[in-house]
Amino acid sequence: MDKQTKQEIQAWLAGGRDYMTGLLLFLKYSRNKSLARFLSNVNERSLKMLPQEIAKIIGVQHGDRPAVADGAIAPPPSLRIVVSKKAKQAAKAAENPHKGLITPQPGDTEVHKEARTALERAFRGRTSLHAQLEQTIDEEQRKAIAEDILELTEVIDVTINALKHYEATNQWPAEIQAEIDRKEQEKKANVTIPDSVPKGFEFDNAGKVVARINTLRTYVSRSKNEETKVKWESELMFMEQLRDGVIKL
C-alpha cells in the first residue's frame, strides 16, 4: 500500500466523510465490483458501510461516524446526490497522479502509443461517467453507470500496470506480449511483397527502406504512364508501412 493511498483515505476518514468523495476513493482503490455496485446506491446501510469498507483498504479503524450524503435522502430509495465542490476536485485529482503515463515519451513504440491513448480515453470516459452519476436519479441507471465506471477502472488499472511494468523491466507483461506476438504473426501472414521490389532487397535495413521510399516518390512524381505509376504507388505504400511498423517481414 503506497503512502498516497493511505493519506487520501485517512484524510477522508478524519474529515467530513462526503459520500461521493468516499465512493470515488472506493472505486479507485478497491476491486470488489459487487460491493461497489451496492455502494453506488445511497441509503442508511450504505452510509454506514462505506467508511467501514474504505478503512479496510488500509487496515485502520473507521470509528462510528457514517458517511454524509450532500443532499436529502428521500423515502423512496431512488435519490439524487448533489456532489460538493470538494468531491469534484477529489475526482479530478484522482486522475492526475498518472498524467505522466499518458504523455508521449521519446522512444515510444506503437504499443506504447496505443496504451497511452487507451489510458487517456479511459480516464476521460470515467470522468464523464462520474458526472453522469452525479445527475442521475433512477436506481437502475445509476447501477448501469457504476458498472461502466468499474469496467473503465479495470482498463485503467491494467494499462497503468502494463506501462509501469515496461518502465521497470523494459518488457511487457506476459499476457500483453503474447497479444503483441499474435498480431505480429498476423501481419507477417498477410503480407504480399510487390513485384516491383528489387530482388535481394534488405527489408530489415531501415536506411535502405527510407532510401527506397525517396526513390519511389521520385518515380511516382515523374511517371507519365498510369499503369507504371500505380505500380510505384503500390510499392511506396508498402515501404511506408514497413518503415512505420504497420507490416512485418
N, C-alpha and C positions, 0 to 999 in steps of 0.2 A: 504494500500500500504506500503510495508516494505522499510526500509532505503536503502537496497542494490539495489532494483529495481530503486528507484529514482536516486541513484548515477550513476548506469550504463547508464540510459537514459540521464541524464543531461550531463554526460561526452561525450556521443556520439553527442548530440546536440551542445555542445560547441567546439567539435573537428572538424576533417576533414570531418565527415559525410560520411565515406566509405559506399557504398550502401550495400554490402553483410553483413558487420557488423551490419548495421541497420536492414536488413531483418532478421538476426538471432535474434536480440532483439525483433522484432515484433512477430516472430514465438514463441518465448519463453514466452512473456507476454500477447499476445492478443489471444482471442478465435474467432476472426472474420475470419472464414475459407474462405469465398468468397473473401474478401479483400486480404487475404494472397495469394490466387491464382493469383489475378490480379498483386500484387506487385512482384510476383516471375518472372515476365517478365519486363525487364528494358526498359523503353522508356522515352521520355521527361515528360509525365504526371506522371509516377510513381516516377521519380526522385524528382518531386515537392511534390507529395502526401506523400511519406514515412516520411519525417520529421514532417509533419502535424499529421499523424496518430500515430507516436511514441510519440509526445508531448502530444497528447490527453490521453495517458495511465496514465500519471502522472499529467495532468491538468496544463501544463505550455505553454508559448508562444514558438513557434518554430523559429520565425524570417523568413526572406525571402530567406535564402540560401537553394538551393536544395541539395539533396544528390549527391555524386560523385561516378560514376562508374569507377573503376580502370581498364580501358580498353576502346577501341573505340566502339562507338555506330554506327553500320553500317546501311545504308539505307535499306536493308530490316530489319523489326523489329527483326528477328532472330539474336541473337548476343551471344557473349561469354563473360562472366565476368571473368576476371582474378583476383582472390581474393588475397589481400595483405597478408603478413605475420601477420599483426596485426589482420586481420579478422579471420585467422585460430586460432590464440591464443585466441581470444574472444570466438570462438565456443567451444574450448577445455575448457576454463574457465567456460563456461555456464554449463558444466556437473559436475563440481567439488563441488558446494555447497551442493549437495545431496549425496555425496560419502558415508557419514555415514549411510544413509538409505540402501545402498547396502550391506554394511559389515555385515556378520552374527553376531548376538548378543547372549549372554548366555540366555537360556530360550526360544529361538525361537521355535514356533510351526511349524508344516508343512505348515500352511498358510503363516506364516512369511517367511519361506524359499522360497516358491513358489513366493511370492510377490517380494522378493529381487532379485530372479533370473530373473523374468519377467522385473523388472526395469532395471537391468544391460543390458539385451538383447535389451531392447527398446532404451537405451542410445547409445549402440554400433550401433544399426541399424540406428538411426537418424544421428549419426556422419558419418556413411558410406554414407548415402543419401546426406548429405551436401557436401561431397567430390564429389559425382557424379554430383550434381547440378553445382559445380564449373566448371566441364569439359564438360558439355552438352550444345550444341548449339541449337538443334532443339526445337522449342517452345512447341510442343505437349509433347515431352519427359520431358521438364522442368516442365510443368504443372502436369504431372503424378507424377514426383518425389516430387514436392511441396505438392501434396495431400497425398502422403505416409508419408512425414515429418509431416504433420498435424495430421494424424491418430496416428503416434507414439507419438507425443506430447500429444495427448489426453490420450493415455495409460499411459504415464509418469505422467501426472497431476493427473489422477485418483488414480494411485498406490501410489504416494507420499502423496496425501491427506489421503488415507486409512491408511498408515503406521503412519502418524503424528496423525491421529485421535486415533489410538490404543495407541500410546505413551501417549496421553493426557488423555484418558478416560479408558484405559485398555479394550476397546471394539472395535469391527469392526463396520464400518458404516452399517446401516440397510440393504442396498441392498446386501452388501458383506456377512453379517451374514446370510441372507436368502439363499444365494447360498451355504454357508458352511453347513447350516442345511439340505438343499436339498440333498447334496452329502452324508451327514451322514446317512440320511434315506435310500438312495440307497445302501450304504454299509451294513446297517443292513438287508435290504430286501433280499440281495443276499448272505447272509452268511449261510453256511451249516456247522454245527459242526461235526467234525469227530467222528465216533463211538468209537474210542479208548480213547476219553477224559473221565477221571473218572467222575462218577455221582456226582453231587453236587459241581463240581469244581468252585472255586471263580474266575471268569474271570476278575472281577474288582480289584483284588488284584495283584498289579504289582509284588510284591515279589514272590508270588506263580507262576505267569506266567513265570518269569525268572527261578525259580527252576525247573519247568516242562520242560522248554527248555533244561536245562542242563541234566536232566534225559533222555529226548528223544535223545539227541546227543549220550549219552552212549549206549542207546538201539540200535540206528542205527549202531554205530561202532562195536557193538558186535554181532549183529544179523546174524545168519547163514542161516535163512530161508528167501528166496527172497520175498515171499508174506508178511511175517510179517515185513520185513524191509521196504517195500513200505508203509505199514500202519503207521509205526513210522515216516517215512519221511513226509507223508502227514500231520500228526498231528504237526510235528515240523514246517513245513511251516506255518500252521495255527497259531500256537502260536507265531511265529516270526512276522507275520503280525499283530497279535493282539497287541504285545508289541510295534511295530512301529507305530501303529495308522492307518495302512492301512485298517483294518476292525474294525467294532464296533459291540458290542453286547448290 
